[in-house]
Amino acid sequence: MRNQETTKHDYGHGLLIAGAYGRMGCAILAAKAALRSGCGLVTTHLPQRCVDPMQAAFPEAMVSIDPSPTLFTSVPVNLNHYTAIAAGPGLGTDETTAEALHKLLTTRPQNMPLVLDADAQNLLAMHKEWLPLAEGAIMTPHAREYERLFGDADPQHMAKEYGLIIVKKSHHTRIFSPDGQVTENQTGNAGMATAGSGDVLTGITLGMLCANHLHATTHEIVCKAVEIHGKIGDIATGKQSESSLIASDLIENLCHVSTDMTSN
């Protein structure tokens, strides 16, 4: 239950860097999931030609506009204005986007939570010399992304070596922290193996990092985000078949769970 004497500014401001021309669905799904997960405000950093689709599909999101009409090429100004950052869904792997990601890694405020998903991870796999710059980040690879990043190395060792929280997505997703904590999630089902499901998890994680940053550790928030992501998948498949589930169904069921760490 929220304090009744409160405003949106009490629940954090998330920055989502996602989407490219032709891949806007990723950004829309993640932005919706972030606001549905409790944060007060979400700003999406988008290429110029992606602004209108976002504002039409999700008017609750604010936008920061990249100089490029089609790609992520420039880091938003005033990063200190945000509570947490998520980057990656739908960005593509163009070299100018890689340069922008590198700048984000080198200029992000110290200790600000950072989620790296999807193409942010693919770009890091292409530039593995940048991995030390990601220290403190939350990474959410599925099996193929993990292999591209770390080969067959033990994720617990990689989390410690690079100072990462690694969310290795699978049937029973496992969360590895630099301090040696390992948590295995028990929610979720095969219906969640669908396009956009990971973008929803990125949004949930961003939203909860913003809304709950005063109430729990980053590891606790990430574990809860993964649990909730699986739980809404289970709720969705309680109403329909696994094969019919799409990512939007997950977001629609976020209203049935609490993302407030103080009430769980």
N, C-alpha and C positions, 0 to 999 in steps of 0.2 A: 504494500500500500504506500503510495507516494504522500509526502507531506503536502497538505492542502495549500500551504503558503509557499508556492514554488513557481518557477518560470522555466521556460525551455533552456535558458542558459545554465540552469543547475544540472543539466543532464548531458553536457558535453557537445562538442561540435566536431563531427567527423569529416575528414577530407578523403574522398574516393577518387583515385586516378584510374580510370577504366574506359574502355571503349575506343573504337576507331570507326571511320566511315565504313559501313557494312557490317559492323560488329557491335551495334549499340545495345542489343538485348542484354549482353553481359552487364553493362553499366546500369541499366534500368533495374534488372533483377537485384543486383547488389545494393543499389541505393534504396530500393523499397525495403529490402530485408533489414538494412541498417536502421532506418527510422522505425520500422515495426519492432525492432529489438530494444527500443527505449531511449536512443540518443535524442537530444533536443533539436539538433540541426545537422543537416548533411549538405556539404558542397561537393558537387561532382566536377572534376576538371576534365573538359571535353574539347576535342577539335571543333572548329567553327561550324562545320556542316552537321555536327551531332547535337547542337544545342536545341534546335527546334524539336527534334524527336523526343529528347528528354523532357522538355518542358510540356510537351503535349501528353506524353505517357505518364509523367509523374510530376505534377506541378508543385508538390511539397518540397522538392529538391531545389537548392540553389545551384548556380553554375559559375565556374571559373573557366574562361575561354582561352584555349591555346592559340598561339599565332598561326598554327598550321590548319588548313581546312579539313584535313583527313586523319592526322596522326598526333600522338603525344610527342611533343618536341621540346617543351619548355616547362620547368618546374614552377608551380604557382608561387606567387609572392607571399610574404608574411606567414610562413609555416608555423610560427609561434602562436598564431591565432587559433590553431586547432588543438583538439584534445588527443586525437589519434589519427593515423593515416593508414589507408589500405591502397595497394597498387597492384595492377596486373591483369584483371579480367578483360579480355578482348583487345589488349593493347597492340598485338602484333609484335613482330621481331625485326622491324626495320632498324637500320643502324642509327638513324637519328633518334629513334625511340630509345635505343640502348644508351646513347649519350645522355639523354634526359634522365633515364633511370640512374645512371652513374652519378649525375649531379644531385638527384634526390638523396641517394645514399650518402653523399659527402656533405650535404648541407642540412639534412634533417636535424631538428633540435635534439640535443642529447636527452636520453631517457624518454622520449616520446614514443609510445607504442606504434609499431609499424607492422602491418600485415603484408606479406608478399605472396601472391598467388598467381597461378596460370602463367601468362607470358612474362611476368616479372621473374618468375623462376626459370623459364626457358631462356631468357636473356642472361641470367646469371650462369646458366649451364653453358652458354656460348662464351662467357667471359669469366671463367672460374677464378681468375686472379682478383675479381671483385668480391668474392665471398667474405673475406675478412671485414669488408665495409658494411656487411649486413648484420654485424654483431648486435644482439638484442632484439632482432626481428622475429616475427612469428611466420613460419613458412608452412604451407599446406599442400605438400605434393601428394599426388596419387602415385601408384607404383612406377609408371613410366617416367614421370617427372623426377621422382626420387632417383631413379637409375641414371638419368641424364645428369643430375647434379652431383651425386655421390657414388655412383657405381654400385658395388655390392657391400659398401662399408656399413658397419653397424650404426643405426641411427642414434643410439645413445651416445656413441663416441663422437659422431658428427655434431650433435647438439652441444656437447661439452667443448669440442675443439673450436667451434666457430661462435659459441655463445648464443645459440639459437633455441627457440622453442620450435620443434619440428612436429607437425601434425601429419602423421603418415596415414593417409586415408585408405581404408580398406573395409571389409565386412565388419571387423571390430577395429575401428580406428584407434591408434595408439598415439599418445602425446608424450614427447620426450623433452625434458628441460635441461638446461646446462648444469644444474645442481644435482642431476642424477634422478630426479623424479620421473617415473614412467606411469602413465595412467591409461588403462584400456577402456574404451567406451563400449557399452552394451546395447545401445539403441540403434535403430535404423533397419533398413531392409533393402532387398535387391531392386525394388522399384525406384530407388534413388540413383541408380546408375542411368542417369539421363542428362541431357544437355542442360547446363545452367545450374545444376545442383551445387556444384562447388562455388559458383558465384554467390548463391544464397548463403552458404557457410561464411564466405568472406564478409558479406554484409552483416550477418548476425554477429560475427566476431568484432567487426568495427563498431557496431552499435553498442554492444555490451561493454567494450573497452571504454567507450565514451561515458556511458551512463553509470558504470559501476567502478570507475577508476579510484574512487575514494573508499570503497567498501571491501575490496578483495585484491589478491595478488594477480598478476598477469596470468600465471599458470592456472590459478583457480578459474579465472574468467574464461580462458581458452577451453578448459575442460568442460565447463558448463555450456559454452557455445556449441561444442561438438555434441554434447548430450542432447541439447535442445534441437539441434539440426536433425538428429536421428529420431527424436521423439515426434517432431512434426511430420516426418516421413511415415512413422508408424500410425499417427492419427489419420493421415491422408489415405493410407492403404486400408484403414478400417472402414473407409467409405467407398473405396473403388479398388480396382485390380492393380497389382503392382505394375503390370505392363502399360497401364493407361496413365500412370503418374507423370506429371511434368513439373518443372521447377516452380512455376507459378502456384501450383497446388501447395507447395511447402510454405510459401509466404502467406497464403490465405489462411493457413492453420496456425500461424504464429499467435493469433489472437487467443488461442486456447491454452497457451503456456505463459508462465511468468518468467521474464528475463531479469528480474530484480534480484541481485545476489543477497540482499538483506531479507528477502522473504522465502528463500529456498534453503 
